[in-house]
Structures are given as C-alpha cells and as structure tokens.
Amino acid sequence: MLVASILKVFYWFGAYYSITLFAQASVMIVVQLLLLKVALDNRPSPGVKNGVEHVPFSSVDGEYSRPYEFWQWRNAKPYWMCLAYFVAALFCIHLTPVARTEAYTNFLGYVGLAVEATLPLPQILANQRSRSCAGFRLSVLASWLIGDAMKMCYFFGSTEVIPWSFRTCGIFQCMCDCYLGIQFWMFSSSSFKTAASSPRGSGERWGAEEKDIRLS
C-alpha cells in the first residue's frame, strides 16, 4: 500500500487527476509510514521463543524465502533505505523528459493502482488453501466492502478528473473483496456445520481439544 501511494503521488504530476485522490494518497503515505515504524519497533526479535521461531515479516509457514531477503531484513535500517532509494529513483526520473511522456505517466498510474488492487489476492489464496477464514475479521471485510461502494460511487459520479486507471483497478479490487465475502460465507457455513455435526464424548469439555493443540 505504501508503494502504491507513492506511485500515485508521482502519477498526479503527470495526469493531474482529482485533488481529492491526490490528498488521499498523500495522507495514506503518512499513515503507512507510521504503521511501518510501529511494526518495526514492536516486532518480536528473531530466534526461538516458547518453541516458536520468530522471523519478522517472513511468510507464515516459513517455507518461502524472498530473494535477498527482501522485506524480511533483521534490522530496521534497510526498510527505510529501500523506501528512500525508491523515492529518489522516481524523483530523478521525474526531472527527465521521460516523465513528460504519456506512456510513462500511464505506466506509473496503472502500476501503482494495480499494486493496490491486488492487495486482497494473498488473503484470497490463503483462505482457499486452508479452506477457512480463521483470523480474518468480519468487521475488516465489511469496511472494505463499504469503502469499495463509496469509491465506485465517487469514481463514476464525480465531475472531477478521474482517469480510467482508477476505475479499472477499482472495479478489480471490488470484485476481489466481493469474492472474499463469498469465501467468508462459504467457509464459515461449512465450519458451523462441521462443529454442529461433530459428536462429543462423555466427559469431554468444550475447548479442551483446542487447548491441547495450543500447548503441544
């Protein structure tokens, strides 16, 4: 989201789209930087604690390692340096005649908005693999769907300049969020049916099995 917002800010200097969307991208950069700072300051230190190995910003199952450990660094400095180099590179390009071309402007817009639009895909894939929406809050899904509805109304009802890159990527993101809603309904319904049909043995306490799993 931070990368997408930075790209949208530079996109504005070529497309001069709605000032409202530009302000939203600028505010989002500040918010995401604060969230990154909080996440880096409060992440668990690498190593084994209580039988669980902590590798900050790693994949959940620990089976996937990114090239050069990208965004899985142990120290906080590489994260800020990576963002600084990214912004500096975009700023240097912005000073060249390439930044005045329509192709480059459209490239910035579609890449930045595509990054934002595909953010729900990892959650969709994770839900599909596990056949469950455990850990995914209904309130988060509801806020996403409400935001998508308001965004679509603004994109297609506003009299300000709204490039089609915003509308196209917004429609795709809305479809992804709607499919997340379908997943939540399907997997939640199946889990309720499984829980209702599972027999309880004599003397078995509710939550005992879950407790044993957590302690093992």
Buried (B, 14 or more C-beta within 10 A) or exposed (E): EBBBBBBBBBBBEBBEBBEEBBEEBBEBBEEBBEEBEEEBEEBEEEEEEEEEEEBBBBEEEEEEEEEEEEEBBEEBEBBBEBBEEBBEEBEEEBEEEEBEEEEBBBBBBBBBBBBBBBBBBEBBEBBEEEEBBEEBEEEEBEEBBEEBEEBBEBBEEEEEEBBEBBBBBBBBBBEBBBBBBEBBEEBBEEBEEEEEEEEEEEEEEEEEEEEEEEEE
